[in-house]
Amino acid sequence: MQLKNKKVLAAMVYLGNENGEPAMQLNVPPDLETLINKRLSSGGYTSIEDILRHALEAQDAERGELIDGAQAGREIQAMKDDWRLSNR
């Protein structure tokens, strides 16, 4: 998918594989970079990979795909953490 009429940062997000080697490179617009940095600085996530995984799993949940109880707990905790950060 190409972004038309959107300013994309020259900085890129690098996602590593199990060996620590770059496996994927993503160009992100400024608003997404801000969200990523906010999530990382909150301490709720240890890496960009964690943020992306959580976002994709949350999207799966919105689509009605089932998740296990532990995953549901993590998602609820992440939502609570986000709420707390936004209400400081």
N, C-alpha and C positions, 0 to 999 in steps of 0.2 A: 504494500500500500504506500503510495507516495503522498506526501503532504504538499498540497498546493496552497499558495498564498500564505504560508506560515513561515516565520523566521525560525530556522533551526540552528542551534549552537554548533560552533565548530568543535567544541568539546564533545567527546563521545563516551558512552557507558560501555565498559568492557566486561563481559561476563566470562568467567573462566570455567574450564572443565575440571575434572577430578585431579588432574596433574598440575593444576595451577596455570595452565597455558590458556591464552585467550581462545575462546571457542565461538564467541559471537560479539559483534560490535553494533551498537545502536546509537543513532543520532537522536537527541532529545531536544524538544523545544524548551525555552527558558522556564515556562511554568512547570513543566514536568521535572526539570532539574531541581527547581526549588522544592517541590514536593518530596523528591528523593532525598535531598539533603536534610529536610525537616525530619523525615522518618529516621534517617541514620543518626542524626544528632539527638533524637529522643531516647536512644538507647534500646528501643523496642526491636530493632533489627541490627544484625551484625554485618550485613552485606547487602549489596544491591540485588544479589540473587535471592536473598530472603524476601526482599520487598516485592520483587517480580513474582516469585512463587506465591506469596500471599495474595497479591492482586489477582493472579490467574485462578487460584483456588476460590477466592471470593466470587469471581465472575462465574465459575462453575456452579457455585452454590446458588447464585441468583437465577441461574438457568434451571434450577431444580435438580441438579445432579447431586446425588447423595454424598455426604462426607461422614467420616467416623466421629465419634464423640470427642476424642482428643483434638482433632482438627477444629471442631466446632468451638471447643474451649479456647483454643489459641486465637481463633478469629474474634470471639467475643472479647477476650483480653485485649487484643489489638485495637478493637473499636473503643473500648474503655480508655486505653492509653491515649488514643487520638483525641477523644473527647476531653480528657484531662488537660492535654497540651493546649487545645484550642480555648480552654476556659481558664487559663492562668491569668 
